[in-house]
Amino acid sequence: MREEEEQKEAGRKRGAATARELCRIALFAAIIAVCAWISVPIGEIPVTMQTMGICFAGAFLGCKRGTAAVAVYILLGLCGVPVFAGFTGGAAKLLLPTGGYIVGFLFTGFIVGLAADLCKVKNDWARTGILAAAMVLGVAVCYAFGTAWFVALYHRAGKAVTVAGALSMCVVPYLLPDLVKIVVASLLVSRLKKYRER
């Protein structure tokens, strides 16, 4: 009888833990959406707070849940929910110059989340520095996807664009804003570490 009660209690705890994980994933998918709505148009690709939200999600939730939050956000957008920049949505967004960035977001969340999971450093500043470095790498991978996508679309449309030209449009204008977003995301994770499940 006691063993049966212990099993029920264990089942309730697992259920509560699962519900808590799902709530966190949903919350961070919503945070990323709100960050996407904060945008400043610059050329064909706007400056948004998406990358900050994605880096924050990966660093706070870890690899599995952080990537899941980014995936939920992307799937909602592709299904037509207006969660992308400019309150837009739909699968057609992948055919626009920003489509590569949307794909790259998944890898950014994965890289940052993996670093958060693997980082066992106790010193707050050292951990913050490691996570910031992982965010830089994650955003760089996102840049790579976005730039490659941009070049492919230009060539498909019969327009000529060099790698240098693509970088000047897809990367250079966003370096400083993304650096600021990485610093903010890193500090947020550091300040909220007590709420993060380890």
C-alpha positions in Angstrom: 0.0 0.0 0.0 2.8 2.4 0.9 4.7 1.5 -2.3 1.6 2.3 -4.3 1.2 5.7 -2.6 4.9 6.5 -3.2 4.4 5.7 -6.9 1.4 8.0 -7.1 3.3 10.7 -5.4 6.2 10.3 -7.8 3.8 10.4 -10.7 2.3 13.6 -9.4 5.7 15.2 -9.1 6.6 14.1 -12.6 3.4 15.6 -13.9 4.0 18.9 -12.1 7.6 19.0 -13.4 6.3 18.4 -17.0 3.7 21.1 -16.6 6.2 23.5 -15.3 8.6 22.8 -18.2 5.8 23.3 -20.7 4.8 26.6 -19.1 8.4 27.8 -19.3 8.7 26.8 -22.9 5.4 28.6 -23.7 6.5 31.7 -21.7 9.8 32.0 -23.5 8.1 31.5 -26.9 5.9 34.4 -26.0 8.9 36.5 -24.9 10.6 35.9 -28.2 7.4 37.0 -30.0 7.2 40.2 -28.0 10.9 40.8 -28.7 10.2 40.3 -32.5 7.5 43.0 -32.4 10.1 45.5 -31.2 11.7 46.4 -34.5 13.4 49.3 -36.3 13.4 49.0 -40.1 16.9 49.2 -41.7 16.9 48.3 -45.4 15.3 44.9 -46.2 16.1 43.4 -42.8 14.9 45.2 -39.7 16.7 45.4 -36.4 14.6 43.5 -33.8 15.0 42.2 -30.3 14.5 38.6 -31.5 18.1 37.5 -31.1 18.1 38.8 -27.5 15.0 36.8 -26.7 16.4 33.7 -28.3 19.8 34.0 -26.5 18.0 34.6 -23.3 15.8 31.5 -23.8 18.7 29.3 -24.6 20.8 30.5 -21.7 18.0 30.4 -19.1 16.2 27.2 -20.2 19.1 25.1 -21.5 19.5 23.3 -24.7 16.4 21.0 -24.8 13.8 23.5 -23.5 15.5 26.6 -25.0 15.5 25.0 -28.5 11.9 23.8 -27.9 10.8 27.4 -27.1 12.5 28.7 -30.3 10.9 25.9 -32.3 7.4 26.7 -30.9 7.9 30.3 -31.7 8.9 29.5 -35.3 6.1 27.0 -35.8 3.5 29.5 -34.6 4.8 32.0 -37.0 4.9 29.6 -40.0 1.3 28.6 -39.1 0.2 32.2 -39.6 0.3 33.6 -36.1 1.7 37.1 -36.3 4.7 36.5 -34.1 7.4 37.6 -36.5 8.8 41.1 -36.9 6.2 43.7 -38.0 3.4 41.5 -36.5 3.6 39.2 -39.5 3.4 35.4 -39.9 3.0 32.6 -42.5 5.2 30.1 -44.3 5.8 32.7 -47.0 8.2 34.5 -44.6 10.8 31.8 -45.5 10.8 33.1 -49.1 11.7 36.6 -48.0 15.3 37.9 -47.3 14.8 37.3 -43.6 13.9 33.6 -44.1 17.4 32.4 -43.4 17.5 34.1 -40.1 14.3 32.3 -39.0 16.0 29.0 -39.7 19.2 30.2 -38.0 17.3 31.0 -34.8 17.0 27.3 -34.1 20.8 26.9 -34.2 21.3 30.0 -32.1 19.0 28.6 -29.3 20.7 25.2 -29.5 24.2 26.5 -29.3 23.5 28.9 -26.4 21.5 26.3 -24.6 24.2 23.7 -25.0 26.7 26.1 -23.5 24.4 26.8 -20.6 24.1 23.1 -19.9 27.8 22.3 -20.2 29.0 25.3 -18.3 29.7 24.2 -14.7 31.6 27.3 -13.7 30.4 28.7 -10.3 31.9 32.2 -10.6 29.1 34.5 -11.8 31.2 36.7 -14.0 33.1 33.8 -15.6 29.8 32.0 -16.4 28.3 35.2 -17.8 31.4 35.6 -20.0 31.1 32.0 -21.3 27.4 32.4 -22.1 28.1 35.7 -23.8 30.7 34.0 -26.0 28.3 31.2 -26.8 25.7 33.9 -27.8 28.3 35.5 -30.1 28.8 32.1 -31.7 25.1 31.4 -31.9 24.4 34.8 -33.5 27.3 34.3 -36.0 25.7 31.0 -37.1 22.4 32.8 -37.5 24.2 35.5 -39.6 25.6 32.7 -41.8 22.2 31.2 -42.5 20.7 34.7 -43.1 23.4 35.8 -45.4 23.5 32.5 -47.4 19.7 32.7 -47.8 19.8 36.3 -48.8 22.4 35.6 -51.5 20.5 32.6 -52.8 17.3 34.7 -53.1 19.1 37.5 -54.9 20.7 35.0 -57.4 17.3 33.3 -57.9 15.8 36.7 -58.8 18.5 37.2 -61.4 20.3 39.9 -59.3 24.0 40.0 -58.8 25.4 40.4 -55.3 28.9 39.7 -54.0 29.7 38.2 -50.6 31.1 41.5 -49.5 27.9 43.2 -50.6 25.7 40.7 -48.8 27.7 41.0 -45.6 27.4 44.8 -45.8 23.6 44.4 -46.0 23.0 41.4 -43.8 25.7 41.6 -41.1 27.6 44.8 -40.7 24.6 47.1 -39.8 23.6 44.6 -37.1 26.9 44.0 -35.3 26.6 46.7 -32.7 22.9 46.3 -32.0 23.4 42.5 -31.6 26.4 43.1 -29.3 24.2 45.2 -27.0 21.5 42.6 -27.1 24.0 39.9 -26.1 25.2 41.9 -23.2 21.7 42.5 -22.0 20.7 38.8 -22.4 23.8 37.7 -20.5 23.2 40.1 -17.6 19.5 39.1 -17.5 20.4 35.4 -17.1 23.0 36.3 -14.4 20.5 38.3 -12.4 17.8 35.7 -12.7 20.0 32.6 -12.1 18.1 31.7 -8.9 15.0 31.0 -10.9 16.8 28.8 -13.4 16.5 25.0 -12.8 19.9 23.4 -12.8 
